[in-house]
Amino acid sequence: MPLVRIDLATGRSPEQIRAIADAIHTAIVDEYGIPLRDRFQVITEHPAQQIIAEDAGLGFERTEGVVIIQVFTQAGRSDDAKQALYAAVHDRLTEVGVASEDVFIGYVENGPQDWSFGFGRAQYVTGELQVPSS
């Protein structure tokens, strides 16, 4: 049950934005085996000058088309599983027109006690939801 934040510069059509969101979700579903409707995404558009994503020492330049993705999910997946997810997100995004150098992913892990899906309860802790397996 990842929560995914997608930040990108203004200028894409609603259809392009939806294609980006769908591509990311498809990669997560395929790699992590989560249910299709287990989808939580927040998409935020920013003026281009409000996204600064410079070189991290890798020797390439990003464009104003950068897509910054933050994946918040429960701890427990292997480094290999994360690497496979990064590759799948990249591949799906390039299929919808995002340049390779413009795919930026941050991955944040937490525990079952860190989620409330409503009603002021931590449903994984109360037993209302089963804790997903890694």
N, CA, C and O atoms as CSV, one atom per row, in Angstrom:
chain,resi,resn,atom,element,x,y,z
A,1,MET,N,N,0.833,-1.168,0.000
A,1,MET,CA,C,0.000,0.000,0.000
A,1,MET,C,C,0.878,1.230,0.000
A,1,MET,O,O,0.882,1.984,0.973
A,2,PRO,N,N,1.609,1.447,-1.053
A,2,PRO,CA,C,2.396,2.676,-1.080
A,2,PRO,C,C,1.527,3.913,-1.263
A,2,PRO,O,O,0.491,3.882,-1.928
A,3,LEU,N,N,1.981,4.994,-0.656
A,3,LEU,CA,C,1.462,6.317,-0.937
A,3,LEU,C,C,2.497,6.960,-1.842
A,3,LEU,O,O,3.677,7.009,-1.495
A,4,VAL,N,N,2.074,7.452,-2.994
A,4,VAL,CA,C,3.007,7.977,-3.982
A,4,VAL,C,C,2.709,9.452,-4.220
A,4,VAL,O,O,1.586,9.835,-4.551
A,5,ARG,N,N,3.739,10.264,-4.045
A,5,ARG,CA,C,3.661,11.690,-4.378
A,5,ARG,C,C,4.393,11.881,-5.687
A,5,ARG,O,O,5.509,11.394,-5.865
A,6,ILE,N,N,3.759,12.592,-6.600
A,6,ILE,CA,C,4.333,12.846,-7.915
A,6,ILE,C,C,4.382,14.355,-8.101
A,6,ILE,O,O,3.348,15.024,-8.113
A,7,ASP,N,N,5.586,14.883,-8.244
A,7,ASP,CA,C,5.769,16.314,-8.458
A,7,ASP,C,C,6.330,16.525,-9.856
A,7,ASP,O,O,7.287,15.865,-10.262
A,8,LEU,N,N,5.719,17.456,-10.589
A,8,LEU,CA,C,6.178,17.743,-11.942
A,8,LEU,C,C,5.863,19.179,-12.296
A,8,LEU,O,O,5.036,19.832,-11.660
A,9,ALA,N,N,6.546,19.662,-13.335
A,9,ALA,CA,C,6.344,21.045,-13.772
A,9,ALA,C,C,5.053,21.160,-14.570
A,9,ALA,O,O,4.640,20.220,-15.248
A,10,THR,N,N,4.425,22.319,-14.480
A,10,THR,CA,C,3.231,22.584,-15.272
A,10,THR,C,C,3.566,22.515,-16.755
A,10,THR,O,O,4.720,22.659,-17.157
A,11,GLY,N,N,2.547,22.293,-17.546
A,11,GLY,CA,C,2.740,22.288,-18.991
A,11,GLY,C,C,2.308,21.002,-19.665
A,11,GLY,O,O,2.172,20.963,-20.888
A,12,ARG,N,N,2.088,19.947,-18.891
A,12,ARG,CA,C,1.598,18.705,-19.479
A,12,ARG,C,C,0.066,18.734,-19.510
A,12,ARG,O,O,-0.575,19.384,-18.685
A,13,SER,N,N,-0.494,18.024,-20.468
A,13,SER,CA,C,-1.950,17.928,-20.558
A,13,SER,C,C,-2.468,17.010,-19.451
A,13,SER,O,O,-1.702,16.224,-18.894
A,14,PRO,N,N,-3.760,17.101,-19.129
A,14,PRO,CA,C,-4.336,16.177,-18.150
A,14,PRO,C,C,-4.124,14.715,-18.558
A,14,PRO,O,O,-3.912,13.859,-17.700
A,15,GLU,N,N,-4.178,14.431,-19.852
A,15,GLU,CA,C,-3.978,13.051,-20.324
A,15,GLU,C,C,-2.532,12.605,-20.091
A,15,GLU,O,O,-2.295,11.456,-19.718
A,16,GLN,N,N,-1.578,13.489,-20.304
A,16,GLN,CA,C,-0.177,13.145,-20.050
A,16,GLN,C,C,0.070,12.909,-18.564
A,16,GLN,O,O,0.791,11.985,-18.187
A,17,ILE,N,N,-0.529,13.742,-17.730
A,17,ILE,CA,C,-0.364,13.578,-16.284
A,17,ILE,C,C,-0.967,12.255,-15.839
A,17,ILE,O,O,-0.370,11.537,-15.037
A,18,ARG,N,N,-2.143,11.930,-16.352
A,18,ARG,CA,C,-2.772,10.658,-15.988
A,18,ARG,C,C,-1.933,9.478,-16.474
A,18,ARG,O,O,-1.828,8.467,-15.780
A,19,ALA,N,N,-1.335,9.599,-17.659
A,19,ALA,CA,C,-0.482,8.530,-18.184
A,19,ALA,C,C,0.734,8.321,-17.284
A,19,ALA,O,O,1.150,7.184,-17.066
A,20,ILE,N,N,1.304,9.397,-16.762
A,20,ILE,CA,C,2.438,9.293,-15.837
A,20,ILE,C,C,2.000,8.595,-14.557
A,20,ILE,O,O,2.674,7.680,-14.084
A,21,ALA,N,N,0.874,9.023,-13.996
A,21,ALA,CA,C,0.368,8.406,-12.763
A,21,ALA,C,C,0.053,6.928,-12.987
A,21,ALA,O,O,0.394,6.085,-12.157
A,22,ASP,N,N,-0.595,6.617,-14.101
A,22,ASP,CA,C,-0.930,5.221,-14.406
A,22,ASP,C,C,0.316,4.379,-14.591
A,22,ASP,O,O,0.359,3.232,-14.145
A,23,ALA,N,N,1.338,4.933,-15.246
A,23,ALA,CA,C,2.578,4.193,-15.479
A,23,ALA,C,C,3.252,3.838,-14.154
A,23,ALA,O,O,3.728,2.717,-13.975
A,24,ILE,N,N,3.289,4.784,-13.240
A,24,ILE,CA,C,3.897,4.533,-11.928
A,24,ILE,C,C,3.098,3.484,-11.173
A,24,ILE,O,O,3.672,2.571,-10.581
A,25,HIS,N,N,1.781,3.609,-11.191
A,25,HIS,CA,C,0.952,2.636,-10.475
A,25,HIS,C,C,1.094,1.231,-11.074
A,25,HIS,O,O,1.176,0.248,-10.338
A,26,THR,N,N,1.122,1.140,-12.388
A,26,THR,CA,C,1.277,-0.162,-13.038
A,26,THR,C,C,2.588,-0.820,-12.616
A,26,THR,O,O,2.621,-2.020,-12.343
A,27,ALA,N,N,3.657,-0.045,-12.561
A,27,ALA,CA,C,4.950,-0.590,-12.149
A,27,ALA,C,C,4.879,-1.126,-10.716
A,27,ALA,O,O,5.413,-2.198,-10.430
A,28,ILE,N,N,4.233,-0.397,-9.826
A,28,ILE,CA,C,4.122,-0.839,-8.432
A,28,ILE,C,C,3.271,-2.105,-8.335
A,28,ILE,O,O,3.634,-3.046,-7.629
A,29,VAL,N,N,2.158,-2.128,-9.029
A,29,VAL,CA,C,1.290,-3.315,-9.026
A,29,VAL,C,C,2.051,-4.525,-9.552
A,29,VAL,O,O,2.008,-5.601,-8.955
A,30,ASP,N,N,2.749,-4.347,-10.673
A,30,ASP,CA,C,3.473,-5.461,-11.286
A,30,ASP,C,C,4.617,-5.954,-10.411
A,30,ASP,O,O,4.810,-7.162,-10.274
A,31,GLU,N,N,5.367,-5.051,-9.826
A,31,GLU,CA,C,6.557,-5.453,-9.061
A,31,GLU,C,C,6.237,-5.910,-7.649
A,31,GLU,O,O,6.868,-6.838,-7.143
A,32,TYR,N,N,5.271,-5.275,-7.007
A,32,TYR,CA,C,4.988,-5.585,-5.610
A,32,TYR,C,C,3.738,-6.440,-5.418
A,32,TYR,O,O,3.452,-6.882,-4.305
A,33,GLY,N,N,3.000,-6.671,-6.489
A,33,GLY,CA,C,1.838,-7.540,-6.395
A,33,GLY,C,C,0.723,-6.989,-5.531
A,33,GLY,O,O,-0.041,-7.753,-4.942
A,34,ILE,N,N,0.620,-5.682,-5.449
A,34,ILE,CA,C,-0.469,-5.098,-4.656
A,34,ILE,C,C,-1.753,-5.132,-5.479
A,34,ILE,O,O,-1.699,-5.211,-6.707
A,35,PRO,N,N,-2.903,-5.073,-4.815
A,35,PRO,CA,C,-4.169,-5.032,-5.567
A,35,PRO,C,C,-4.258,-3.777,-6.434
A,35,PRO,O,O,-3.752,-2.718,-6.063
A,36,LEU,N,N,-4.890,-3.904,-7.561
A,36,LEU,CA,C,-5.012,-2.814,-8.518
A,36,LEU,C,C,-5.640,-1.565,-7.902
A,36,LEU,O,O,-5.216,-0.449,-8.199
A,37,ARG,N,N,-6.643,-1.745,-7.048
A,37,ARG,CA,C,-7.339,-0.589,-6.455
A,37,ARG,C,C,-6.679,-0.099,-5.164
A,37,ARG,O,O,-7.222,0.776,-4.489
A,38,ASP,N,N,-5.532,-0.644,-4.820
A,38,ASP,CA,C,-4.762,-0.165,-3.676
A,38,ASP,C,C,-3.891,0.981,-4.196
A,38,ASP,O,O,-2.670,0.860,-4.300
A,39,ARG,N,N,-4.542,2.076,-4.513
A,39,ARG,CA,C,-3.876,3.181,-5.210
A,39,ARG,C,C,-4.076,4.477,-4.441
A,39,ARG,O,O,-5.200,4.929,-4.224
A,40,PHE,N,N,-2.961,5.059,-4.037
A,40,PHE,CA,C,-2.972,6.329,-3.329
A,40,PHE,C,C,-1.872,7.196,-3.935
A,40,PHE,O,O,-0.687,6.954,-3.702
A,41,GLN,N,N,-2.259,8.193,-4.700
A,41,GLN,CA,C,-1.312,9.071,-5.367
A,41,GLN,C,C,-1.728,10.525,-5.162
A,41,GLN,O,O,-2.913,10.857,-5.210
A,42,VAL,N,N,-0.746,11.378,-4.935
A,42,VAL,CA,C,-0.960,12.812,-4.851
A,42,VAL,C,C,-0.083,13.434,-5.933
A,42,VAL,O,O,1.137,13.272,-5.926
A,43,ILE,N,N,-0.707,14.135,-6.847
A,43,ILE,CA,C,0.010,14.725,-7.973
A,43,ILE,C,C,-0.003,16.237,-7.804
A,43,ILE,O,O,-1.059,16.848,-7.640
A,44,THR,N,N,1.178,16.828,-7.848
A,44,THR,CA,C,1.293,18.267,-7.676
A,44,THR,C,C,2.092,18.851,-8.834
A,44,THR,O,O,3.195,18.400,-9.145
A,45,GLU,N,N,1.504,19.871,-9.466
A,45,GLU,CA,C,2.208,20.587,-10.524
A,45,GLU,C,C,2.806,21.866,-9.933
A,45,GLU,O,O,2.214,22.520,-9.074
A,46,HIS,N,N,3.990,22.191,-10.422
A,46,HIS,CA,C,4.702,23.377,-9.959
A,46,HIS,C,C,5.171,24.184,-11.158
A,46,HIS,O,O,5.440,23.607,-12.211
A,47,PRO,N,N,5.278,25.506,-11.030
A,47,PRO,CA,C,5.972,26.265,-12.074
A,47,PRO,C,C,7.397,25.710,-12.197
A,47,PRO,O,O,8.010,25.330,-11.199
A,48,ALA,N,N,7.911,25.669,-13.418
A,48,ALA,CA,C,9.213,25.032,-13.667
A,48,ALA,C,C,10.311,25.559,-12.751
A,48,ALA,O,O,11.167,24.789,-12.316
A,49,GLN,N,N,10.303,26.838,-12.454
A,49,GLN,CA,C,11.365,27.402,-11.618
A,49,GLN,C,C,11.261,26.968,-10.164
A,49,GLN,O,O,12.172,27.229,-9.378
A,50,GLN,N,N,10.163,26.307,-9.791
A,50,GLN,CA,C,10.008,25.839,-8.415
A,50,GLN,C,C,10.460,24.401,-8.220
A,50,GLN,O,O,10.343,23.862,-7.120
A,51,ILE,N,N,10.971,23.778,-9.260
A,51,ILE,CA,C,11.580,22.455,-9.134
A,51,ILE,C,C,13.046,22.604,-9.504
A,51,ILE,O,O,13.389,22.969,-10.629
A,52,ILE,N,N,13.891,22.319,-8.546
A,52,ILE,CA,C,15.331,22.373,-8.780
A,52,ILE,C,C,15.857,20.958,-8.584
A,52,ILE,O,O,15.868,20.442,-7.467
A,53,ALA,N,N,16.291,20.336,-9.668
A,53,ALA,CA,C,16.792,18.961,-9.622
A,53,ALA,C,C,18.067,18.909,-10.449
A,53,ALA,O,O,18.058,18.561,-11.630
A,54,GLU,N,N,19.157,19.265,-9.795
A,54,GLU,CA,C,20.430,19.355,-10.487
A,54,GLU,C,C,21.175,18.022,-10.451
A,54,GLU,O,O,20.695,17.029,-9.903
A,55,ASP,N,N,22.344,18.037,-11.044
A,55,ASP,CA,C,23.203,16.858,-11.129
A,55,ASP,C,C,23.634,16.411,-9.734
A,55,ASP,O,O,24.013,17.235,-8.902
A,56,ALA,N,N,23.575,15.129,-9.489
A,56,ALA,CA,C,24.034,14.561,-8.219
A,56,ALA,C,C,25.456,14.018,-8.357
A,56,ALA,O,O,25.896,13.210,-7.540
A,57,GLY,N,N,26.165,14.456,-9.377
A,57,GLY,CA,C,27.512,13.968,-9.616
A,57,GLY,C,C,27.567,12.847,-10.632
A,57,GLY,O,O,28.594,12.180,-10.762
A,58,LEU,N,N,26.489,12.630,-11.347
A,58,LEU,CA,C,26.414,11.532,-12.313
A,58,LEU,C,C,26.708,11.983,-13.737
A,58,LEU,O,O,26.789,11.149,-14.639
A,59,GLY,N,N,26.869,13.278,-13.956
A,59,GLY,CA,C,27.291,13.771,-15.248
A,59,GLY,C,C,26.216,13.913,-16.303
A,59,GLY,O,O,26.509,13.798,-17.493
A,60,PHE,N,N,24.979,14.159,-15.903
A,60,PHE,CA,C,23.929,14.412,-16.886
A,60,PHE,C,C,23.055,15.555,-16.399
A,60,PHE,O,O,23.065,15.896,-15.217
A,61,GLU,N,N,22.316,16.129,-17.297
A,61,GLU,CA,C,21.419,17.240,-16.976
A,61,GLU,C,C,19.970,16.785,-17.107
A,61,GLU,O,O,19.616,16.061,-18.037
A,62,ARG,N,N,19.153,17.212,-16.181
A,62,ARG,CA,C,17.722,16.975,-16.283
A,62,ARG,C,C,17.087,18.112,-17.069
A,62,ARG,O,O,17.680,19.177,-17.238
A,63,THR,N,N,15.872,17.869,-17.546
A,63,THR,CA,C,15.142,18.899,-18.266
A,63,THR,C,C,14.041,19.441,-17.363
A,63,THR,O,O,13.902,19.021,-16.215
A,64,GLU,N,N,13.268,20.373,-17.890
A,64,GLU,CA,C,12.112,20.865,-17.137
A,64,GLU,C,C,11.014,19.810,-17.067
A,64,GLU,O,O,9.994,20.016,-16.409
A,65,GLY,N,N,11.219,18.681,-17.744
A,65,GLY,CA,C,10.248,17.596,-17.715
A,65,GLY,C,C,10.478,16.599,-16.598
A,65,GLY,O,O,9.888,15.518,-16.603
A,66,VAL,N,N,11.332,16.945,-15.635
A,66,VAL,CA,C,11.636,16.025,-14.544
A,66,VAL,C,C,10.353,15.624,-13.796
A,66,VAL,O,O,9.461,16.443,-13.577
A,67,VAL,N,N,10.291,14.360,-13.417
A,67,VAL,CA,C,9.190,13.829,-12.610
A,67,VAL,C,C,9.818,13.301,-11.321
A,67,VAL,O,O,10.592,12.344,-11.340
A,68,ILE,N,N,9.472,13.937,-10.206
A,68,ILE,CA,C,10.009,13.540,-8.909
A,68,ILE,C,C,8.949,12.700,-8.208
A,68,ILE,O,O,7.820,13.142,-7.997
A,69,ILE,N,N,9.336,11.487,-7.855
A,69,ILE,CA,C,8.406,10.505,-7.288
A,69,ILE,C,C,8.880,10.150,-5.892
A,69,ILE,O,O,10.041,9.789,-5.698
A,70,GLN,N,N,7.997,10.250,-4.931
A,70,GLN,CA,C,8.285,9.806,-3.572
A,70,GLN,C,C,7.353,8.645,-3.267
A,70,GLN,O,O,6.133,8.772,-3.365
A,71,VAL,N,N,7.935,7.518,-2.897
A,71,VAL,CA,C,7.174,6.325,-2.564
A,71,VAL,C,C,7.272,6.121,-1.055
A,71,VAL,O,O,8.360,5.905,-0.522
A,72,PHE,N,N,6.142,6.190,-0.375
A,72,PHE,CA,C,6.079,5.942,1.063
A,72,PHE,C,C,5.434,4.573,1.243
A,72,PHE,O,O,4.303,4.362,0.808
A,73,THR,N,N,6.140,3.643,1.880
A,73,THR,CA,C,5.621,2.290,1.993
A,73,THR,C,C,6.198,1.604,3.223
A,73,THR,O,O,7.146,2.091,3.838
A,74,GLN,N,N,5.612,0.474,3.566
A,74,GLN,CA,C,6.078,-0.261,4.733
A,74,GLN,C,C,7.422,-0.917,4.485
A,74,GLN,O,O,7.708,-1.397,3.389
A,75,ALA,N,N,8.227,-0.927,5.511
A,75,ALA,CA,C,9.562,-1.517,5.439
A,75,ALA,C,C,9.472,-3.023,5.211
A,75,ALA,O,O,8.475,-3.662,5.548
A,76,GLY,N,N,10.535,-3.570,4.633
A,76,GLY,CA,C,10.634,-5.009,4.537
A,76,GLY,C,C,10.994,-5.541,3.163
A,76,GLY,O,O,11.346,-6.713,3.032
A,77,ARG,N,N,10.913,-4.710,2.143
A,77,ARG,CA,C,11.255,-5.205,0.808
A,77,ARG,C,C,12.762,-5.183,0.620
A,77,ARG,O,O,13.452,-4.304,1.137
A,78,SER,N,N,13.257,-6.145,-0.116
A,78,SER,CA,C,14.698,-6.273,-0.321
A,78,SER,C,C,15.221,-5.173,-1.237
A,78,SER,O,O,14.461,-4.522,-1.954
A,79,ASP,N,N,16.523,-4.984,-1.195
A,79,ASP,CA,C,17.149,-4.026,-2.102
A,79,ASP,C,C,16.914,-4.433,-3.553
A,79,ASP,O,O,16.724,-3.578,-4.417
A,80,ASP,N,N,16.926,-5.743,-3.822
A,80,ASP,CA,C,16.662,-6.210,-5.186
A,80,ASP,C,C,15.247,-5.844,-5.632
A,80,ASP,O,O,15.040,-5.446,-6.778
A,81,ALA,N,N,14.274,-5.979,-4.728
A,81,ALA,CA,C,12.886,-5.624,-5.063
A,81,ALA,C,C,12.773,-4.130,-5.347
A,81,ALA,O,O,12.058,-3.722,-6.262
A,82,LYS,N,N,13.473,-3.319,-4.567
A,82,LYS,CA,C,13.446,-1.873,-4.792
A,82,LYS,C,C,14.095,-1.530,-6.134
A,82,LYS,O,O,13.570,-0.713,-6.890
A,83,GLN,N,N,15.228,-2.152,-6.425
A,83,GLN,CA,C,15.899,-1.908,-7.703
A,83,GLN,C,C,14.984,-2.284,-8.872
A,83,GLN,O,O,14.926,-1.574,-9.876
A,84,ALA,N,N,14.277,-3.398,-8.733
A,84,ALA,CA,C,13.352,-3.828,-9.783
A,84,ALA,C,C,12.222,-2.813,-9.944
A,84,ALA,O,O,11.787,-2.533,-11.061
A,85,LEU,N,N,11.749,-2.261,-8.820
A,85,LEU,CA,C,10.702,-1.238,-8.902
A,85,LEU,C,C,11.218,0.007,-9.605
A,85,LEU,O,O,10.535,0.554,-10.471
A,86,TYR,N,N,12.400,0.458,-9.251
A,86,TYR,CA,C,12.960,1.649,-9.901
A,86,TYR,C,C,13.052,1.443,-11.410
A,86,TYR,O,O,12.694,2.326,-12.189
A,87,ALA,N,N,13.535,0.271,-11.814
A,87,ALA,CA,C,13.664,-0.027,-13.248
A,87,ALA,C,C,12.295,-0.064,-13.921
A,87,ALA,O,O,12.133,0.447,-15.029
A,88,ALA,N,N,11.310,-0.668,-13.255
A,88,ALA,CA,C,9.970,-0.762,-13.840
A,88,ALA,C,C,9.323,0.610,-13.965
A,88,ALA,O,O,8.692,0.905,-14.980
A,89,VAL,N,N,9.470,1.452,-12.944
A,89,VAL,CA,C,8.925,2.815,-13.019
A,89,VAL,C,C,9.587,3.553,-14.173
A,89,VAL,O,O,8.908,4.188,-14.979
A,90,HIS,N,N,10.897,3.472,-14.252
A,90,HIS,CA,C,11.626,4.111,-15.352
A,90,HIS,C,C,11.104,3.642,-16.701
A,90,HIS,O,O,10.784,4.457,-17.566
A,91,ASP,N,N,11.018,2.332,-16.878
A,91,ASP,CA,C,10.602,1.780,-18.167
A,91,ASP,C,C,9.202,2.229,-18.544
A,91,ASP,O,O,8.957,2.597,-19.692
A,92,ARG,N,N,8.269,2.204,-17.575
A,92,ARG,CA,C,6.895,2.608,-17.874
A,92,ARG,C,C,6.818,4.101,-18.192
A,92,ARG,O,O,6.055,4.522,-19.061
A,93,LEU,N,N,7.614,4.888,-17.479
A,93,LEU,CA,C,7.579,6.332,-17.730
A,93,LEU,C,C,8.199,6.692,-19.080
A,93,LEU,O,O,7.705,7.590,-19.762
A,94,THR,N,N,9.257,6.014,-19.469
A,94,THR,CA,C,9.830,6.322,-20.788
A,94,THR,C,C,8.847,5.941,-21.892
A,94,THR,O,O,8.840,6.555,-22.959
A,95,GLU,N,N,8.016,4.926,-21.635
A,95,GLU,CA,C,6.993,4.543,-22.619
A,95,GLU,C,C,5.960,5.641,-22.833
A,95,GLU,O,O,5.342,5.706,-23.895
A,96,VAL,N,N,5.764,6.510,-21.835
A,96,VAL,CA,C,4.790,7.598,-21.970
A,96,VAL,C,C,5.476,8.945,-22.195
A,96,VAL,O,O,4.857,9.997,-22.037
A,97,GLY,N,N,6.760,8.906,-22.564
A,97,GLY,CA,C,7.431,10.116,-23.009
A,97,GLY,C,C,8.304,10.854,-22.013
A,97,GLY,O,O,8.774,11.952,-22.312
A,98,VAL,N,N,8.536,10.285,-20.836
A,98,VAL,CA,C,9.420,10.931,-19.868
A,98,VAL,C,C,10.850,10.476,-20.173
A,98,VAL,O,O,11.109,9.281,-20.321
A,99,ALA,N,N,11.768,11.429,-20.264
A,99,ALA,CA,C,13.165,11.110,-20.556
A,99,ALA,C,C,13.801,10.363,-19.383
A,99,ALA,O,O,13.463,10.606,-18.224
A,100,SER,N,N,14.713,9.464,-19.691
A,100,SER,CA,C,15.376,8.656,-18.656
A,100,SER,C,C,15.974,9.497,-17.540
A,100,SER,O,O,15.843,9.170,-16.361
A,101,GLU,N,N,16.635,10.593,-17.928
A,101,GLU,CA,C,17.297,11.431,-16.925
A,101,GLU,C,C,16.298,12.213,-16.083
A,101,GLU,O,O,16.680,12.813,-15.078
A,102,ASP,N,N,15.045,12.216,-16.468
A,102,ASP,CA,C,14.020,12.968,-15.751
A,102,ASP,C,C,13.191,12.121,-14.785
A,102,ASP,O,O,12.199,12.599,-14.234
A,103,VAL,N,N,13.592,10.869,-14.578
A,103,VAL,CA,C,12.903,9.995,-13.622
A,103,VAL,C,C,13.700,10.011,-12.325
A,103,VAL,O,O,14.813,9.489,-12.271
A,104,PHE,N,N,13.138,10.604,-11.292
A,104,PHE,CA,C,13.810,10.772,-10.000
A,104,PHE,C,C,12.910,10.143,-8.941
A,104,PHE,O,O,11.754,10.540,-8.796
A,105,ILE,N,N,13.431,9.164,-8.199
A,105,ILE,CA,C,12.619,8.429,-7.223
A,105,ILE,C,C,13.265,8.502,-5.842
A,105,ILE,O,O,14.461,8.252,-5.692
A,106,GLY,N,N,12.469,8.843,-4.846
A,106,GLY,CA,C,12.858,8.744,-3.440
A,106,GLY,C,C,11.966,7.711,-2.771
A,106,GLY,O,O,10.763,7.673,-3.028
A,107,TYR,N,N,12.538,6.876,-1.918
A,107,TYR,CA,C,11.819,5.749,-1.330
A,107,TYR,C,C,11.906,5.871,0.185
A,107,TYR,O,O,13.003,5.905,0.743
A,108,VAL,N,N,10.757,5.937,0.856
A,108,VAL,CA,C,10.713,6.126,2.298
A,108,VAL,C,C,9.946,4.962,2.920
A,108,VAL,O,O,8.815,4.671,2.531
A,109,GLU,N,N,10.574,4.303,3.886
A,109,GLU,CA,C,9.931,3.155,4.544
A,109,GLU,C,C,9.453,3.533,5.946
A,109,GLU,O,O,10.007,4.418,6.597
A,110,ASN,N,N,8.419,2.842,6.383
A,110,ASN,CA,C,7.883,3.033,7.717
A,110,ASN,C,C,7.242,1.726,8.174
A,110,ASN,O,O,7.427,0.691,7.534
A,111,GLY,N,N,6.494,1.761,9.270
A,111,GLY,CA,C,5.883,0.548,9.816
A,111,GLY,C,C,4.370,0.617,9.835
A,111,GLY,O,O,3.792,1.657,9.521
A,112,PRO,N,N,3.721,-0.485,10.202
A,112,PRO,CA,C,2.260,-0.538,10.206
A,112,PRO,C,C,1.613,0.500,11.124
A,112,PRO,O,O,0.502,0.961,10.861
A,113,GLN,N,N,2.298,0.857,12.176
A,113,GLN,CA,C,1.769,1.848,13.122
A,113,GLN,C,C,1.748,3.254,12.553
A,113,GLN,O,O,1.185,4.163,13.163
A,114,ASP,N,N,2.358,3.442,11.388
A,114,ASP,CA,C,2.492,4.766,10.795
A,114,ASP,C,C,1.390,5.111,9.793
A,114,ASP,O,O,1.491,6.119,9.093
A,115,TRP,N,N,0.341,4.291,9.715
A,115,TRP,CA,C,-0.713,4.512,8.723
A,115,TRP,C,C,-2.078,4.562,9.390
A,115,TRP,O,O,-2.405,3.723,10.230
A,116,SER,N,N,-2.875,5.561,9.004
A,116,SER,CA,C,-4.283,5.626,9.377
A,116,SER,C,C,-5.063,5.906,8.101
A,116,SER,O,O,-4.809,6.897,7.417
A,117,PHE,N,N,-6.005,5.039,7.784
A,117,PHE,CA,C,-6.792,5.180,6.555
A,117,PHE,C,C,-8.125,5.869,6.798
A,117,PHE,O,O,-8.959,5.952,5.897
A,118,GLY,N,N,-8.322,6.355,7.998
A,118,GLY,CA,C,-9.535,7.084,8.334
A,118,GLY,C,C,-10.033,6.724,9.719
A,118,GLY,O,O,-9.576,5.753,10.322
A,119,PHE,N,N,-10.950,7.492,10.207
A,119,PHE,CA,C,-11.625,7.264,11.480
A,119,PHE,C,C,-10.692,7.369,12.685
A,119,PHE,O,O,-11.053,6.941,13.781
A,120,GLY,N,N,-9.495,7.933,12.495
A,120,GLY,CA,C,-8.586,8.146,13.615
A,120,GLY,C,C,-7.990,6.876,14.186
A,120,GLY,O,O,-7.596,6.849,15.352
A,121,ARG,N,N,-7.916,5.817,13.380
A,121,ARG,CA,C,-7.363,4.545,13.864
A,121,ARG,C,C,-6.231,4.099,12.934
A,121,ARG,O,O,-6.237,4.389,11.738
A,122,ALA,N,N,-5.272,3.394,13.509
A,122,ALA,CA,C,-4.210,2.754,12.738
A,122,ALA,C,C,-4.693,1.337,12.420
A,122,ALA,O,O,-4.492,0.416,13.212
A,123,GLN,N,N,-5.322,1.170,11.272
A,123,GLN,CA,C,-6.033,-0.070,10.947
A,123,GLN,C,C,-5.140,-1.309,10.901
A,123,GLN,O,O,-5.617,-2.419,11.137
A,124,TYR,N,N,-3.863,-1.139,10.604
A,124,TYR,CA,C,-2.963,-2.301,10.652
A,124,TYR,C,C,-2.732,-2.727,12.101
A,124,TYR,O,O,-2.566,-3.914,12.382
A,125,VAL,N,N,-2.721,-1.772,13.011
A,125,VAL,CA,C,-2.499,-2.060,14.415
A,125,VAL,C,C,-3.759,-2.636,15.047
A,125,VAL,O,O,-3.680,-3.575,15.839
A,126,THR,N,N,-4.927,-2.081,14.703
A,126,THR,CA,C,-6.185,-2.553,15.298
A,126,THR,C,C,-6.629,-3.894,14.721
A,126,THR,O,O,-7.503,-4.554,15.283
A,127,GLY,N,N,-6.033,-4.296,13.609
A,127,GLY,CA,C,-6.414,-5.557,12.975
A,127,GLY,C,C,-7.503,-5.413,11.929
A,127,GLY,O,O,-7.927,-6.407,11.339
A,128,GLU,N,N,-7.964,-4.184,11.687
A,128,GLU,CA,C,-8.977,-3.976,10.655
A,128,GLU,C,C,-8.428,-4.273,9.267
A,128,GLU,O,O,-9.178,-4.654,8.369
A,129,LEU,N,N,-7.133,-4.103,9.090
A,129,LEU,CA,C,-6.453,-4.453,7.846
A,129,LEU,C,C,-5.306,-5.391,8.172
A,129,LEU,O,O,-4.658,-5.280,9.212
A,130,GLN,N,N,-5.076,-6.313,7.259
A,130,GLN,CA,C,-3.943,-7.215,7.426
A,130,GLN,C,C,-2.678,-6.513,6.964
A,130,GLN,O,O,-2.665,-5.877,5.909
A,131,VAL,N,N,-1.615,-6.625,7.749
A,131,VAL,CA,C,-0.332,-6.029,7.371
A,131,VAL,C,C,0.157,-6.731,6.113
A,131,VAL,O,O,0.264,-7.957,6.085
A,132,PRO,N,N,0.458,-5.947,5.059
A,132,PRO,CA,C,0.921,-6.580,3.819
A,132,PRO,C,C,2.243,-7.307,4.032
A,132,PRO,O,O,3.084,-6.878,4.821
A,133,SER,N,N,2.406,-8.391,3.331
A,133,SER,CA,C,3.684,-9.099,3.396
A,133,SER,C,C,4.665,-8.433,2.442
A,133,SER,O,O,4.267,-7.809,1.459
A,134,SER,N,N,5.922,-8.570,2.738
A,134,SER,CA,C,6.968,-7.926,1.929
A,134,SER,C,C,7.163,-8.620,0.617
A,134,SER,O,O,8.004,-8.205,-0.181
